[in-house]
Amino acid sequence: MVGDLAMRDILAEAEAGTLRRQMQGPVGPATILTAKAGYAGSLALIGLLILAVVGWIALEEPIDPVAFIGLSFAVILAVTDTGAAIYGASGSQGVGASVSAVVYLFLAFAGGAFIELNALPGVVRAIAPVSPFYWGTEGYRAIIAEGTGVAGIVTHIGILSGLGVGLGLLGIALLGRRMARGGLA
């Protein structure tokens, strides 16, 4: 949610007129959007660090820190860049906020973030792998509950990273095109 709120700022800046002033500088839309994604990812990382410290205190068994860090960066990339794509396709901050809330809630429920997958109906379990929350949740479960290392979650990291890069590029293209036409600035 932190990453989503930070990415939403791009539309707030467009509506306030500050994005137009940024565009007057020597940087292009891709640079501005990449910097915004970096900012959103940094905020999400701070939130994750707080949760990780609390989780570390509660842990009974040690976990593989490399696996945890790798999966965490992949999750942040996927979530932040999902926001970039949603806001790139949205016309206003209000529409983007509404669409992102629906999309994130649907993906979270379908991916088993709120209810264990075994308790969900079969049709939901069948579509769960479409959700990035599924790959993140299953990856963390494997690390924490099963003691899996990096080798056991390479697929999770790869899918989340690929999703993040793909959606990030889509978001940059959509927002960049609108910025170039003057639709956001």
C-alpha positions in Angstrom: 0.0 0.0 0.0 2.9 2.4 0.7 4.3 1.8 -2.8 0.9 2.4 -4.3 0.4 5.6 -2.4 3.8 6.9 -3.5 3.1 6.1 -7.2 -0.2 7.8 -6.9 1.7 11.1 -6.3 2.5 11.3 -10.1 -1.2 12.0 -10.8 -1.5 14.4 -7.8 1.5 16.3 -9.1 -0.1 16.5 -12.5 -3.3 17.9 -11.1 -1.4 20.4 -8.9 0.8 21.5 -11.8 4.1 20.5 -10.3 4.7 17.8 -12.9 4.6 20.5 -15.6 7.4 22.4 -13.8 9.4 19.1 -13.5 9.0 18.6 -17.3 10.6 22.0 -18.0 14.0 20.6 -16.7 16.5 18.7 -18.7 15.0 15.3 -17.8 12.4 13.3 -19.8 9.3 11.4 -18.7 11.1 8.1 -18.3 13.6 9.7 -15.9 10.8 11.3 -13.8 8.8 8.1 -13.7 11.8 6.0 -12.9 12.7 8.3 -10.0 9.1 8.2 -8.8 9.3 4.4 -8.8 12.6 4.5 -6.9 11.0 6.8 -4.3 8.0 4.5 -4.0 10.2 1.4 -3.7 12.3 3.2 -1.1 9.2 3.9 1.0 8.0 0.3 0.6 11.5 -0.9 1.7 11.3 1.1 4.9 7.9 -0.4 5.7 9.3 -3.9 4.9 12.3 -3.3 7.1 10.0 -2.4 10.0 8.0 -5.6 9.4 11.2 -7.7 9.1 12.5 -6.5 12.4 9.3 -7.3 14.2 9.2 -10.7 12.4 12.8 -11.4 13.3 12.1 -10.8 17.0 9.2 -13.3 16.8 11.1 -16.0 14.8 11.8 -19.2 16.5 14.1 -20.6 13.8 16.6 -18.7 11.7 15.8 -18.1 8.0 18.0 -17.6 4.9 18.6 -13.9 4.8 19.6 -13.9 1.1 16.4 -15.6 0.2 14.3 -13.2 2.3 16.1 -10.1 0.8 15.9 -11.4 -2.8 12.2 -12.1 -2.5 11.5 -8.8 -0.7 13.2 -6.8 -3.5 11.2 -8.7 -6.1 7.9 -8.1 -4.2 8.7 -4.4 -4.0 9.5 -4.2 -7.7 6.3 -6.0 -8.6 4.1 -3.9 -6.4 5.6 -0.5 -7.2 5.5 -1.2 -11.0 2.0 -2.5 -10.8 1.1 0.9 -9.4 3.0 2.6 -12.3 0.9 0.6 -14.9 -2.4 1.3 -13.1 -1.7 5.1 -12.8 -0.3 5.1 -16.4 -3.7 3.8 -17.6 -5.7 6.1 -15.3 -6.9 9.5 -16.3 -7.0 11.1 -12.9 -5.9 10.6 -9.3 -9.4 9.6 -8.2 -9.9 7.0 -11.0 -6.4 5.7 -10.3 -7.0 5.3 -6.6 -10.3 3.5 -7.1 -8.9 1.2 -9.8 -5.8 0.4 -7.7 -7.8 -0.4 -4.6 -10.0 -2.8 -6.5 -7.1 -4.4 -8.4 -4.9 -4.8 -5.3 -7.7 -6.2 -3.1 -8.7 -8.7 -5.8 -5.1 -9.8 -6.4 -4.5 -10.1 -2.6 -7.6 -12.2 -1.9 -7.1 -14.3 -5.0 -3.4 -14.8 -4.1 -3.9 -16.0 -0.6 -2.6 -12.9 1.2 -5.7 -12.7 3.6 -7.0 -16.2 3.6 -4.9 -19.4 3.3 -5.1 -20.8 -0.1 -6.3 -24.2 1.1 -9.4 -22.5 2.6 -10.4 -20.8 -0.7 -12.7 -22.3 -3.3 -11.1 -24.4 -6.1 -11.8 -21.8 -8.7 -9.9 -19.1 -6.7 -7.0 -21.5 -6.1 -6.9 -22.1 -9.9 -6.4 -18.4 -10.6 -4.1 -17.7 -7.7 -0.9 -18.0 -9.7 -2.0 -15.0 -11.8 -1.6 -12.8 -8.7 1.8 -11.4 -7.6 0.6 -11.8 -4.0 0.5 -15.6 -4.6 4.2 -15.6 -5.5 5.1 -13.4 -2.7 3.0 -15.1 0.0 4.1 -18.6 -1.1 7.8 -17.5 -1.3 7.7 -16.1 2.3 5.8 -19.2 3.5 8.5 -21.4 2.0 11.3 -19.3 3.6 9.7 -19.0 7.0 7.8 -22.2 7.5 9.9 -24.6 5.5 13.3 -23.1 5.8 13.8 -22.9 2.0 16.8 -21.0 0.6 17.2 -19.0 -2.6 17.2 -22.2 -4.7 13.7 -23.0 -3.6 12.2 -19.6 -4.5 14.1 -18.7 -7.7 10.8 -19.2 -9.6 9.0 -16.8 -7.2 11.7 -14.2 -7.5 11.9 -14.5 -11.3 8.1 -14.2 -11.8 7.8 -11.2 -9.5 10.8 -9.5 -11.0 9.6 -10.2 -14.6 6.2 -8.9 -13.7 7.7 -5.8 -12.1 9.9 -5.0 -15.0 7.2 -5.6 -17.6 4.6 -3.5 -15.7 7.2 -0.8 -15.0 8.0 -0.5 -18.7 4.2 -0.4 -19.5 3.6 2.3 -16.9 6.6 4.4 -18.2 5.3 4.0 -21.8 1.7 5.0 -20.8 2.6 7.9 -18.6 5.4 9.0 -20.8 3.1 9.1 -23.9 0.5 11.1 -21.9 3.1 13.5 -20.6 4.6 14.0 -24.1 1.1 14.9 -25.4 0.5 17.2 -22.4 -2.2 15.0 -20.9 -0.6 15.0 -17.5 1.5 18.1 -17.4 
